[in-house]
C-alpha cells in the first residue's frame, strides 16, 4: 500500500542551526502539506503546496520556514535558525482527496 | 476561525463499545475525518464521512454525523487493547484546504 515516508524519524539540533526535514509523498498525489504537533497539543497546519508553489500558509509559517520540491519525489521543510519552541513532531501529508500522513519527524532543539 | 473540540480522555473496558465525540464550528465543512495516533507514531487515517451523509459504517467503526448540531462521533464496537491511542477529529472546508484538527481524545482500554 502506498505511504508517505519521512526522514529522519528523530533529529536533535542545537538552537540556531538549520534543519531540513524530508518527505516522500505518495507518487500520484498533487497536494502536499506540513503540519506540526507540539508535545501534548493540537496538530497545527503549517503550509500547503500545489503546482510547485505554496498555496496556503499559517501564521506559524514565518520567514524562518521554507518548503521545496527539489525533484519529482521529495518535499522538504527547512527551518533556517531553529529555536527551542520549534521542538515538535513534524508531519508531512499528501492528498488527492483524503490526506495521508507520514510517521513524522520528531525535532528536538537543545 | 474554524474550531474543532473533543473531550480529552475516555476509558472503556475491553469488549465494550467506545464513543468518541467531536464538535466543530465550520458549517461549510465538506469532509470530516477520524485519525488514530498510537504512541510515538504518525497519524493513521481511520475513516471519513462526507458532509451529506448521516452515517458510515466500516467493520467495527461507525461514524455518525449530525450536521445541524455540528456533531461527529466515532463508535468503536468490541473495543480491544490495541485500540488504545489518541483519536483526532478533523474537518476540511473544501477541496484540498488544510485540515483543522481537534486536540485529540486519549482512549484507554482496560483489560
Boltz contact constraints between the chains, C-beta under 6 A:
constraints:
  - contact:
      token1: [A, 31]
      token2: [B, 96]
      max_distance: 6.0
  - contact:
      token1: [A, 42]
      token2: [B, 101]
      max_distance: 6.0
  - contact:
      token1: [A, 42]
      token2: [B, 103]
      max_distance: 6.0
  - contact:
      token1: [A, 43]
      token2: [B, 101]
      max_distance: 6.0
  - contact:
      token1: [A, 45]
      token2: [B, 98]
      max_distance: 6.0
  - contact:
      token1: [A, 48]
      token2: [B, 98]
      max_distance: 6.0
  - contact:
      token1: [A, 95]
      token2: [B, 96]
      max_distance: 6.0
  - contact:
      token1: [A, 98]
      token2: [B, 45]
      max_distance: 6.0
  - contact:
      token1: [A, 98]
      token2: [B, 48]
      max_distance: 6.0
  - contact:
      token1: [A, 101]
      token2: [B, 42]
      max_distance: 6.0
  - contact:
      token1: [A, 101]
      token2: [B, 43]
      max_distance: 6.0
  - contact:
      token1: [A, 102]
      token2: [B, 42]
      max_distance: 6.0
  - contact:
      token1: [A, 103]
      token2: [B, 42]
      max_distance: 6.0
  - contact:
      token1: [A, 104]
      token2: [B, 42]
      max_distance: 6.0
